Protein backbone atom coordinates (compact mmCIF):
# COMPACT_ATOMS: atom_id res chain seq x y z
CA UNK A 1 0.00 0.00 0.00
CA UNK A 2 2.92 2.34 0.64
CA UNK A 3 4.05 2.06 -3.00
CA UNK A 4 0.66 3.32 -4.19
CA UNK A 5 0.97 6.42 -1.99
CA UNK A 6 4.46 7.06 -3.36
CA UNK A 7 3.19 6.69 -6.92
CA UNK A 8 0.35 9.13 -6.23
CA UNK A 9 2.78 11.65 -4.77
CA UNK A 10 5.03 11.31 -7.82
CA UNK A 11 2.05 11.78 -10.14
CA UNK A 12 1.06 14.89 -8.22
CA UNK A 13 4.62 16.27 -8.37
CA UNK A 14 4.81 15.71 -12.13
CA UNK A 15 1.43 17.38 -12.50
CA UNK A 16 2.43 20.48 -10.53
CA UNK A 17 5.52 20.85 -12.75
CA UNK A 18 3.33 20.57 -15.84
CA UNK A 19 0.97 23.18 -14.38
CA UNK A 20 3.88 25.59 -13.91
CA UNK A 21 4.90 25.08 -17.55
CA UNK A 22 1.28 25.67 -18.57
CA UNK A 23 1.16 28.92 -16.62
CA UNK A 24 4.30 30.10 -18.43
CA UNK A 25 2.69 29.14 -21.75
CA UNK A 26 -0.45 31.02 -20.72
CA UNK A 27 1.56 34.17 -20.04
CA UNK A 28 3.27 33.86 -23.44
CA UNK A 29 -0.18 33.53 -25.01
CA UNK A 30 -1.30 36.67 -23.18
CA UNK A 31 1.74 38.54 -24.50
CA UNK A 32 0.89 37.41 -28.04
CA UNK A 33 -2.67 38.69 -27.57
CA UNK A 34 -1.38 42.01 -26.27
CA UNK A 35 0.78 42.33 -29.41
CA UNK A 36 -2.30 41.44 -31.50
CA UNK A 37 -0.71 38.26 -32.82
CA UNK A 38 -4.00 36.37 -32.63
CA UNK A 39 -2.89 33.26 -34.54
CA UNK A 40 0.06 32.56 -32.21
CA UNK A 41 -2.10 33.43 -29.21
CA UNK A 42 -4.74 30.89 -30.30
CA UNK A 43 -2.10 28.24 -31.01
CA UNK A 44 -0.53 28.70 -27.56
CA UNK A 45 -3.94 28.47 -25.90
CA UNK A 46 -4.90 25.37 -27.87
CA UNK A 47 -1.64 23.68 -26.87
CA UNK A 48 -2.13 24.73 -23.24
CA UNK A 49 -5.71 23.47 -23.08
CA UNK A 50 -4.86 20.15 -24.73
CA UNK A 51 -1.93 19.68 -22.34
CA UNK A 52 -4.19 20.62 -19.44
CA UNK A 53 -6.77 18.02 -20.46
CA UNK A 54 -4.00 15.42 -20.82
CA UNK A 55 -2.69 16.34 -17.36
CA UNK A 56 -6.17 15.97 -15.89
CA UNK A 57 -6.58 12.47 -17.29
CA UNK A 58 -2.98 11.30 -16.79
CA UNK A 59 -2.12 12.82 -13.41
CA UNK A 60 -5.00 14.45 -11.56
CA UNK A 61 -7.61 11.72 -11.88
CA UNK A 62 -5.22 8.85 -11.00
CA UNK A 63 -3.90 10.72 -7.94
CA UNK A 64 -7.34 11.59 -6.61
CA UNK A 65 -8.18 8.14 -5.12
CA UNK A 66 -5.30 8.66 -2.70
CA UNK A 67 -7.25 11.48 -1.05
CA UNK A 68 -9.80 10.60 1.60
CA UNK A 69 -12.82 12.89 1.97
CA UNK A 70 -13.25 14.17 5.51
CA UNK A 71 -16.83 15.41 5.93
CA UNK A 72 -16.81 18.71 4.04
CA UNK A 73 -13.57 20.02 5.45
CA UNK A 74 -12.07 23.22 4.08
CA UNK A 75 -9.82 21.09 1.86
CA UNK A 76 -12.84 19.22 0.46
CA UNK A 77 -14.53 22.54 -0.36
CA UNK A 78 -11.38 23.85 -2.04
CA UNK A 79 -11.12 20.70 -4.15
CA UNK A 80 -14.75 21.04 -5.23
CA UNK A 81 -14.25 24.73 -6.04
CA UNK A 82 -11.07 23.86 -7.98
CA UNK A 83 -12.99 21.25 -9.99
CA UNK A 84 -15.79 23.69 -10.73
CA UNK A 85 -13.29 26.32 -11.92
CA UNK A 86 -11.61 23.76 -14.16
CA UNK A 87 -14.95 22.71 -15.63
CA UNK A 88 -15.93 26.33 -16.27
CA UNK A 89 -12.58 26.93 -17.99
CA UNK A 90 -13.01 23.94 -20.30
CA UNK A 91 -16.52 25.19 -21.10
CA UNK A 92 -15.20 28.69 -21.79
CA UNK A 93 -12.50 27.29 -24.04
CA UNK A 94 -15.09 25.37 -26.07
CA UNK A 95 -17.32 28.46 -26.24
CA UNK A 96 -14.48 30.77 -27.29
CA UNK A 97 -13.41 28.35 -30.01
CA UNK A 98 -16.98 28.15 -31.32
CA UNK A 99 -17.19 31.96 -31.39
CA UNK A 100 -13.75 32.35 -32.99
CA UNK A 101 -14.60 29.71 -35.59
CA UNK A 102 -17.79 31.59 -36.46
CA UNK A 103 -20.25 28.89 -35.38
CA UNK A 104 -21.87 31.18 -32.82
CA UNK A 105 -21.80 34.93 -32.20
CA UNK A 106 -20.49 36.77 -29.15
CA UNK A 107 -22.67 39.86 -28.66
CA UNK A 108 -20.11 41.94 -26.78
CA UNK A 109 -16.43 42.59 -26.36
CA UNK A 110 -14.59 39.34 -27.06
CA UNK A 111 -11.66 40.41 -24.87
CA UNK A 112 -13.81 40.44 -21.76
CA UNK A 113 -14.51 36.70 -21.89
CA UNK A 114 -10.80 36.03 -22.56
CA UNK A 115 -9.81 38.10 -19.54
CA UNK A 116 -12.29 36.21 -17.38
CA UNK A 117 -10.85 32.92 -18.64
CA UNK A 118 -7.29 34.14 -17.94
CA UNK A 119 -8.24 35.18 -14.40
CA UNK A 120 -10.05 31.91 -13.73
CA UNK A 121 -7.08 29.90 -14.98
CA UNK A 122 -4.73 31.75 -12.64
CA UNK A 123 -7.18 31.26 -9.76
CA UNK A 124 -7.58 27.55 -10.54
CA UNK A 125 -3.80 27.16 -10.73
CA UNK A 126 -3.30 28.96 -7.41
CA UNK A 127 -5.94 26.88 -5.65
CA UNK A 128 -4.54 23.69 -7.21
CA UNK A 129 -1.03 24.54 -6.03
CA UNK A 130 -2.40 25.25 -2.55
CA UNK A 131 -4.26 21.91 -2.54
CA UNK A 132 -1.09 20.15 -3.66
CA UNK A 133 0.89 21.71 -0.81
CA UNK A 134 -1.85 20.94 1.72
CA UNK A 135 -2.08 17.28 0.78
CA UNK A 136 1.55 16.43 0.09
CA UNK A 137 3.58 18.73 2.35
Beta strands, then each sheet from edge to edge (+ up, - down):
end
